[in-house]
Amino acid sequence: MAEVDLKYWYLRDHKLFWKLSNSDLKDLCVIVGFKKAFKSEMIYFADEHIPRIFLLKRGMIKICETDNNGNEIIKEIIKKGDLFGQMSLDETQENSSHEYAQALTDVSICSFKMDDFERILERNPSIAIGYTKFMGLKIKRIENRFNNVVFKDVRSRLVQFLKDWAESDGEQIENKVTLKNYLTQHDLAKLVCSTRQTVTTVLNEMEKEGLLAYDRKEIIINDIGLLK
């Protein structure tokens, strides 16, 4: 399939662009970028000179930031259909972030230069409304994660993360859910704001209780309704 056709169907398949006509979508194909990247490849750095907004079509990506000591902090896991990148749409804002995106699997990505995306929003109110809703949900996820860190213990945070992951990316047969495991225990620890040793202990406890089976390739949740 030609690259222009891939761009068209990638955009057509995304709910942000569902209400656009075929001709409008074809116009977008002229300005949208397309990229495939391999596992572990860097996708972007926040301090790049040309800010872009990315749309993930296939695969999984982790959004990270380095602290003042050079330690990696995983801020978010990006899945199919998610947007990421320069989300503020504010070119005048000085960007001192050490944020970057790295592929957890092989990925396919569409992207827009930020100024091009702003013009798309100006010309298409339906896309602007959809983008606003998307940003609202993103902020809500951040608030929920913060509340989990403050009010829940490590096991509860890990269980909630696994449930959310199962809902968005799991293969479910009746109550059994299988997840392709793209994350190390160290990654999981960063995502639930804990240590690798603590996460390893909690996973071992849940395995002994028969709640799940964990290895480097997959996580099997025996009964999603009983996971606690």
C-alpha positions, 0 to 999 in steps of 0.5 A: 500500500502506498504511503499516502494511502496508509496516511489516509486510513490511519487518519480515517480510523482515528476518532478525532477525524471521523467527521471529516469528509474524504476530501478534507482527509486527503488534504491532511495527508499532504501535511501529515508525517508518517514514521515506523520505528523499532523497539527501543528507538527514540521517537522524540525529545521535548527540546526539538526545534520543530514541535510536533504532535504525534498520533500512535497508530500501532504499538506502545510507547513510553513517555519519560523524563530524566530528573536532576540526577539523571534517573528515568521517570516513566510518566505515561504509557502511550497506546494505539490511538493516543496523542502525545508530544507538544500538547500545549500548542504554545510555541512561545512557552520555553521548554526546559523539559527533559521529556522524551518518547521511546518505543516499547514495541515496533510502532507506526506513527503519524505526526503534525507540525504544531503550527499545522495542527493549530490551523487544522483546529481553527478550520475544523470545530469538530476536531477542536472539540474532540481535542479538548475532550481528549485533553480533559481525559488526559488530565483526568488520568493524571489526577487519578494517578496522583490520587492513587500515589497519595491514597493507595498502597503499592499493591492497590496501585499495581492492581489498578494499573494492570486492570487499566492495561487489561481493559485497553490492550488485553486479550480476554476470554471469559474472565481470563486476560492475557497481556503481551508484556512490554514492561520490565519489573523496573518499568512497572515500579516507575509507573506505580512510584515504587521500587523494583524489589517491592513490585517483585514481592507484590507480583510474587504474592499475587502469583502464589495466590493464583491471581496471575502468572508473570514472565518477560513475555506475557502476563496472564490474569486468571480472573480479572474480576478477582484481581485485588 
